[in-house]
């Protein structure tokens, strides 16, 4: 296509900000590339189907090509063609025949249609990726759209929920509403549908504070999945870090505005919005992948390449490539993206997929690496919630507890220990550590208990219902012969694999679900609940439905009486957590005597109601123990006696009932049973020194109270242990 006559249309413009920026009169275009020789701005019709003209960006400043087009407006559809050497052995893969997405694009037009022209090399060529393909990719790839960022936020402001009060709720924008009967059909699966009053009222009533959304930044459907009639449902395959994916918008051309409206509605309801973000890799894959954006703009800068053979990519992510956060311009892109989502889109924080990658330097994981240091000092990013998934598959990739102050981290040790404990396979010492916010991993450098994000389930793995219904994964629908997904689920089907009509097994499963929910929401640290677990959602035993955009993954809202009971139970737990500060202390529990109050903040009790001994801790058969939280222990660094309620949490993972003696505590002679997972609506008062029979596989919560009638006669508290089926347990 010939270069357009542009002398009076294009001017030099500025090298910053990067991207396409509308200033009210025209648009400034700026693209970083350290090794390119020339950049052409390609303009398209409104639909993105016809290329209208190509305009060479006239200036190159500080490794940025730039130009100002005074007749460009919001709605202008564009892409880039970047000229430079095609030398894969040296890490260069420039191919101007390939239309490229702007890394800073705020909106995308169209979808990727997989075609051999999308590759920089010729598929099937004897030289493989060393060959050079001259076909035009423009008819097959998405384009960028210039936006007007103006939006009337009104009185919108972040709820800024303190970390100690935070309860996370992981959800998928599409799957959450796709089957919701109260959301209009046209809005289901969209940002607009997710912001409906019916949805917000339900989430708020559930008692969670912060909704963590699976990736919404623009991503690509893998070619191999599309061939099988599947799709990339989760969205961990990013290609644009500034643009919300238009497939989640009722009005795709205004996805950015629709997303903003959703955030404003969440904030109005007092709910935070946390984004799951993927900056560790892109959708371009390894050396045999397509050329869609970064690879064709500056492959050697954007990706980590093998030092001795730059043709090959370092693959610490398991997806084919690794984004080179060590490069200052790539680091700038990631942090610019984060700031954009905070300042322009008003999100309240981020969960970073494979966050160890972001902290990697050439020598490996570095707590003082460029990205982590940048976040700590940045006036915008240091003020929002930052959550790490602290592992990747690279050398030294498991880094739970090693992120710096200011970060929270997904704690998979909590998940594994809790599941194992309720299978009667984890020692009480391990469970005690998880109940007290995994201090061994996180209590350093002034970090707080909220640093441990406690979860039992997440998008990746079994749902809570499936964790008590299946011993094995059932991933046949994924098209990988059941070889995908984790085989070590630490699950227990309670006697029968999958759904059953056995009422005793179903009752046991329901109680096991309540046990794990109670454990999660009574533990110190930050709890995270997977959407749908509160009403017993199932994925049919599929523990890796990343490619299932269907009823396997969508939430089924016909929850019935059982689901309603579980929802009410979760609401009770979140209400208790919000009501009693002692269940969410801002300081780590130490068990040491406080000379000011003369009490320990936590005491660990055996079934006799006395403090655990070394022999107790070492008893591999001990399954029932108590966690006594003394409300008089000081809650902050200020030296004063606290006046919080004292609480006693009792856990029994044994299949039989255990008599537990209620301990003495100053300020009261009676304990009030707040709930019992064996009888959720049962309440009674129990005197100090009495023995309460804790049903097999149950969690109990007691609150210290002063009897209203001190002289009243003690009530008998011994009760019959419910006969439960053992189904092969110990």
N, C-alpha and C positions, 0 to 999 in steps of 0.2 A: 504494500500500500504506500503511495507517495506521501511524503511529508507535506502537511498543509502549509499554506502561506500564512505566517503567524506574526509577522513583524510588529503589528500594532495590537496584537492580542496577548502576547506573552512577554513578561518582563522577568527580571532576575529573581525576584522573590527572596525568601529567607531560608536558611538551612534549619530553622527551628520555628515552631514545633514540628516534629516529624509527623508524617501523614498528610491528609487532605483537610485543610482548615479554612472554613468559610468565615470571612470577616465582615460580611454585610455588603461588600462591593465585588468581591471575587474570591477565588480559592487559591491558597498557597499549597503547592505540592512539594513534599520533601521526602527523599528516600535514602537511607543509609546503604552504602556498599563500599567496602574498602578496596575491592579488586576489580570492579566493573570498569568498562571503558566508555560506555554510553548508556543512557536510560531514555526510553521513549514512553511518553504518557499516551495511552490508547483510550480514545473516547468512543462510547457506544450509545446506541439508541436506548430509550427508556427501559425496554424489556431486556437489554443486555444481549441481544441476538445478532445485531449488525454493528460491525466496527465502522465508525464514521471517519475517523482521522487519527493520525499519530503525530505527536508533538514532542520533539526532543527537549528535555529539560536543559536549559542553557547554562546553568552554573554548577560548579562543584566546589564545595567549601567544607573543610574538615571531614572529608569522606562522605559528604552528603550531597546528592544531586537535588537541585531545587529549581523551581520556577513558579511564577504567579500568573494565573490565567484569569483575566478580569471579566470574561463573559461566562465563566463557570458558575454554577449555582447549586444550592442544595437539590438533590435529585440527580445530579450528574453521575452517570455510570462510567466507570473507568477501570483500567488495569495497567500493568507495566510490562514492557519488554526490555530485558536487560542484556546488553552486549558485553562480551568479555571472553576470556579464554575457556575453551572446553578441554581441560586437562585433568581428568579424574585422578590420575596418579599424584597430582599436586594438590588435590582437594578442590579444584575449580570445575564447576558444572554449569557454566553459563550457556544458555541456548535461547537466542532471541526469537526463535519460532514458538516459544511457549509463553502464553499469557500468564502473568503472575499476579496474585493477590497482594495488595499493600498490607504489610504486617500491622499497620496502624489503622486499618479501615474500621470505621464505626458501624458499617452496615454492609451486608452482602446481598447480591442479587442472583437468583437462580441456584441450581444445584449441580453437583459434579456428576457428569455422565461419563462413566469409565470408557476409555477408548485408547488404543495404542498411541494416539497423538498426544496423550497426556504425559508421556514419558520422554525424558530428554535423550534417551538412546532408543535404538530400534529393537523392539521386542523380537526375540527369535534370531537376532543377528549372531553370527559366529563369534564376534568380539564382545558380545554381551553389552554391559554398560559402558564399555570403552567406545562403542559406536556412537554416531551422532545422528539424531532424527530431525528431519527438516519439515515435518508436517505441522500445520498450525493447530494449536490446542484450543484456540479461542472459542470455537463452537461448542466445546464440551465442558468448560470449566466455569465456575461461578465468577462473578465480577464484584467490584466494590461500588458503593454508592456514597456520595457526599451527603452529609446530613447537616441540618440546622439543629444544634444541640439545645436550643431554647426550650424550656419547659417550666410551667408555672407550678412550683412546688408548694406554694402557699405557706402554711405553718409547719410543714413537715420537719421533723427532727428525729434523730435516732433515739430509741428507747434507752440506749446505753445501759443495758442490764448489767449490774455488777457480776463479775465472774462467779462469786460465791452463790449467787441466786440463779445462775444459768442452768437451764435444762434444755439440752439440744434435741432436735427432732429431725432425723434425716429423711428426706422425701424427694421424689422425682416429679418434676412439674407435670409431665404428660401422664405418667401412670397414676398419679394421685387423683386426678379428676376424670380420667377417661371413662370410667363406669359410674360416676357419681350421679345419682338420679335427680338431684336438685340443681345441678349445673346444666344450663341449656346446652343441647347437643352441639351446637355450632362452636361453643366456647370450651368444650371439654378438651383437655390436653394442652391448653394454652396458658400464657401468663394471665390473660384476662379471666379465664376460668378459675385459675388458682386464687385470684383476688376476690372472688365472689363472697358476699357476706356469709353465706351458708358454710363455706370452707373456713373462713376466718373465725367465725363464732365457734365452730367445733374445735379448732386448734387451740384457741384461747381457753375454752372451757376445759380442755384436756389438762391444762396447767403447765405446758411447756412454755419456754420463753423465747426460743431462738430456732428458726427453721433453717436447716442446712440443706441446700438444694444440690442435687447431683449436677454435673457440668451443664451450664447453659451457654457457654461461649461456643461460637460456631465450630462445628466438628464435621468430620467426613464419615460416610458409610464405607466400610471396607469392601473392596471389590469382590473378594472371595465370599463374603457374607451375602452380598446381593445375588450372586450366582446361585446360592442355596435358598433364596427367598427369605433371607434373614436380614437383620439390620444391626447397626451399632446402637443399641437402646440406651446404654448408660452414658455414652457421650465422651468417653476418655480417649478421644482421638482428635485433638484440637487442630485447627488450621487458622483460626483468627482469635486473638486474645483481647480484642476490644469490642467485638460485635456479639450481641445476643443472637442465638441461632434463630433464624426466621421460621423454622418449622414449629417453634413453640409459640408463635404469635398468631392471633386471629387475623391481624392485618400485617402480613410479613414485611411489607415495605416500611412499616413503622414499628418494627419489633423493639427498637430502642425506647420509643415513647411508651409502648405497652408495658415494657419491663419497668420503667419508671413509675407508671401508674400502679403496678402491682406492689412495688416497694412502698409507695406512699400509703396504700391501703393497709399493708402489714404494719407499718409504723403507727398508723391511726389506731390500730387494734392493740398496740403495745407490744408487738412482736418484732424481733430482729430478723434480718435476712443475712444468712451466711452462705457464701458461694464455695462450692467444691471446684477448685481450679487445677488445671493441668499445664504446668509450665516445664515439665521435665522432658517431654518429647513432643513431636508433632506428627501429623497424619502422613508425612512424606515417606516414612519408613527408611529402610537401609539403602544401600547403593543400587538395589534393584527396584526401588520405589519410584513414584511419580514425581514430576516437577510441577509444583503447584504454587509455591511462594518462596520460602526461605532458601531452598536449594538453588533456585535459579537466580536469586538476588545476591547471595554471598554465602555459598555453602561452607567455605572454610572458616568463616566467622561465626555463623549461627550454630554449627554442630561440632560436637567433640569427635575428632577423627583419630584414627590409630596413628601414633607418632611415627612409626616406621613404614606405614603404608596409608597415605591419606586418601586412598581410594575407598578404604573401609571405615565404617562407623563404630565408635565405642557404643556398646549396647547395655548400659547399666540399668535400663528400664525394661528390657524384655520386649520392646516394641519395634526394635530396629535402629533407632537413633536416640541420641541424648542431646538436649539443648545445651549449648556452651555458655552457661551462666558466668563463667570466668571472663568472658569478653566484655569490656565495658559497655559497648553499644547494645549487646544482648541483655546484659544486666539492666541497662537503662530501659529497654523495651518492656521487660517484665515489671519493673517498678513503676514505669509510666502507666502500664496497664492497670496495675493494682490501684494506683492513685486515681485513675480515671473512674474505676468502678466505685470508689469511695466518694470522690468529690462530685462526679457528674451523675452517677447512678444511685448514690446514697446507700450502698450496701454497708453492712455493719461488721464484716469480717470475712475471713477466708479459711477454708480447710485445704491444705496443699497436698495433692496426690504425690506419692513417692517423694516426700520433701527432702529426704537425704540427698537426692540428686542436686537440689538447689544449694546445698551446703558443701558440695564437692568442689575441691580445687584439684589441680593436677596431681597432688600427692594424696588425695582421698578426702574423706569427710573432715571438715574443719569448722568447729564451733565458732571460730572467728573469721569465717569466710566472708567474701564480699557481700553476698546476698543477705546473710543474717545480720551482718554489721549495718548494712543499708537500712534494713527494716527497723533495727533498734534505734537508729538516730533520726529516722525520717519523721517529721512532725505530723504527717498524715497517717502513715502506716503504724507508727508506734501507739496510736490512739484507738486502734480497732482490734478485734479479736483475731489472733493468729493461731491456727491449729495445724500441727504437723502430722502427717502420716510418716512416722520416723523410720522408714525402711525402704530399701530397694534391693535388687538382686546383685548389685555390684560387690566388689571386695569390701568387707567391713560395712556392709549396707545396713545392718540392724543397729539402730542408734536410739532405742527407747530410753528416755531419761537424759539424753545428752544434748538436747537443744538448750539454748541460752535462756536467761530470765526474760519474761514477757511472752513466752510461747507456751501454749498448751499442746499436748500430744495424745494421739490415740494410743491407748494402753492395751495391747493385745494380751498382755499377761493377765489383766483383769478378766477378759473374755474367757481365756483358757482355764484359769483357776476356778472361776464361778461355775462354768459348765462341768468341770471335773468334780467340784465339791458336791454338786447336786446329783452326780452319779455315784457319790460316796467313794471317789477315787483321789481326792486331793486332801492333804493333811490340813488340819485346822490352822496350823501356823501360816500356811500360804493364804488361806482365806482371810485370816486376821490382817495380814499385810495388805490385801486388796481392799478390805473394808475401811482401812485407815489411809487410803489415798496413795498406797505404794510408796511410802516415804523412802524406802531403800533405793528406789530409782530416781525420785524427784526432789527429795529434800536436800537441796544444796543451793548455795549462792542466793539465798533469800527467795527461792521459788516457793509458791504457795500450793496447798492441796488441790486447787482447781487446775493445776498443770496436768493432772492425770484425767484424761477424758475416758471415763469408764463406759464400756459398752459390752454387751453380750452378743448382739447381732448388729449387722450393718448390711448395706446393699450387697456386699461380697460375702456370700455364705448362706447358710440356712436362715430362714425366718425363725422366730422363737417357737412358733407352733411346730415347725418342721424339725427343730432341734429336739423336741420331745416325741416326735412321731416317726422318725426315720433313723436307722443306724447307718445307712449307706446313701450316697448321693444318687440321684436319678436324673441325669443330664442328657438323656437320649435326644431330646428335642434340639439340643445345641449343634447336632451334626458332627460330633467329634468322638463318636463311639464311647461316650461316657468317660473319656480320658481327661477331659478338662475339669477344672475345679479341684478344690482341696479334698483329699480322701480322709484326712484326719480332722473330723468335725467335732469330736468329743461330744457326740450326741447319744441319746438313748431313746429307743422307740417305746419303752415301757411295756414291751412284751409282744407287740405285733408291728410289722412293718407297714406304715401308711395308715390310711383311714380304717376305722373299725366300728362295729356296732356294739362292741363290748362296753357296757356302761361303766364298769369298774376301771377299765383302762383309760377311758375318756376322762373320768373323774380324776384319776392320778395325773394324767397329762395336764389337765387344767390347773391342778394344784402345783405341779412343777413349774408351769408358766408363772403362776402367782409368786412362787418362791423366788424365781429369778428376777421378776420385776421388782419385788420387795427388796431383794438384795441390792439391786442396781440403785434404787431410789433412796435407800437408807445408808448407802456408803458415802464416806467422805470423798471429795473430788467432784468432777463435773460429769453428771450422767448424760448419756446419749441414748435415745430411744429410736428404734427403727419404725418408721410409719407403717401402721397396720399391725404391729405386734400388740398394740393395745386392745385389739379385738380378735386376735388369733388368726391372722392372715396366713395363708399357705401358698407356696410355690410348687406344690406337688413333689417336694423332695429335690427340686432343682437348686443347687447351691451356687450356680454361676450363670444366671440368666441374662448375661450382658448383651445377648443378641435376640432377646425375646420381647419384641414390642407387641405383646398380645396379653391374653388373660392370665398367662403364667406370671407376668410381672405387674399387671395393673391391679390396683386395689379393688377388691370386690366388697361393695358397701352393703350387701344383703347379709348382715352379720348375725342376725337372729338373737335369741335370748342369751345364748352363751357369750356372744360378742359384746352384748350390752353389759353383761356382768363384769367382763374384763375391763371394759371402758370405765365403768364406775369404780372398779378397784384401782385403776391407774389414777383416776381423779382423786381418790382418797389419798393415795401415796404422794402425789404432787402437792396436794393441800397440806399434808403433814410436813413435807420438806420445806415448804414456804413458811409454815407457821412456826416451826421450831428451829431457831438458828443453830442449835447444838448439832443438828443433823447435817450442817454444811459449814462447819467451822473454817475460819480463814487462816488458822494456824495448824501445823501438824500436831497430831496427838503423840505424846511421848511416853505416857505412863509414869512419868517421874513425879515425885512429890513436890508440890508447889508450896514453898514455905509461907507464902502470903495467905493462901486459902486453907492450907493444911490438907489438901486433897490431891488426888491424881486426876488428870483430865480423862483418862480411860483406864479401866481395869478389865482384865480378861478373866472370865469365871468358868469354872467347871460346873458340872451338873449339881454338885453339892452346894453351889452358891459361894464357894471360896475361890480365891485367886489361883489361877493356873500355876502349876509348878513345872519345873523342868521335865519331870516325869510325864506330866500331862501333855506338854508340847511334843514330847517324843513318842507319844502313844499313837501308833499308826492306825489303831482301831477306834480312836476317839472321834465321834461324829457330832456330838452336841456340845455347844459352848455358848457363852454369853459375852456381850460387849456392853459394859456399863459406862455410860457417858455422864459424868458428874457435872451438873449445871453450875456449880459454884466455881469451877476452874476458870481462871481468867481467859477471856476470849480473844484479847488483843495483847499487844506489847505493853499497854498501860497496866500498871500494877494495881489492880482492884479486883475484888471478888465479884464474879458474875452472878446474875440472878436468873439464868436460864433454867428451864425445866431439866431435870435429870431423866435420862431415858435408858432403858435396858432392851437390847436387841438379843434375841435368842434364836440360834439356828440349829436345826437338827436334820442332818442328811441321812441318818440311819432309817431303815425301813420300819423300825419299831418305835413305839413311844418311849420317852425317857422322862423320868421324874426330875424336875429342875427346882431347886430350892431358891426362893426369892431372897436376895441378899438385903442386908441392912444398909440404909443410907440416911445420912443426917437430914432432918427437916421433914420426915414423914415416916409413918409406920405401915403405909399401904401403897401397893402398886396397882395402877389401873391398867388393865389389858386394853390396849388401843385397837389391836387387831391380831388375828390369828389366821394364817393363810389356809388352815384347814376349815375354819369357820369365819369367813371374812366379816360377817356382820355381828359377830359375837363380842360382847364387852362384859367385863365383870371386874370387881376389885378383889385383890389378893393380898393378904397380910404378909409382912416380912416374916420369914422363917417357914412359911407354908411351902408345900411342894406342889408344883403345878405340873401335870403330865403333858409334856410336849409331844403331840402326835408325830408319828414317823413322817419324815419329809415335810417339815413345816418351818415357817418363820413367825416369830412372835415379837410384838413391840409393846413394851410397858412404859408408862409414865408414872413418876413418883407423885403421889398426891397426899394431902392431909385429909383423913377421914372426916366427913361432915358430922358424924355422930361417933365421937371417940369411944363412948362406952358401949357401942352396939356390939352384939355378939358376932364373933368371927363366923364367916360363912364357910361352909365346906367347899373346898375347891377341887377335891379329887373327882375326877370324872372318868367315865369309861373311855378307853382307847378304841377308836374306830377300827374295826377289823378291815385290814387292807390286803389286797392280793399282793403277793411277793413277786410273781412273774420273773423268777430267776435271779432276783437280787440276793445280796449276801445274807 
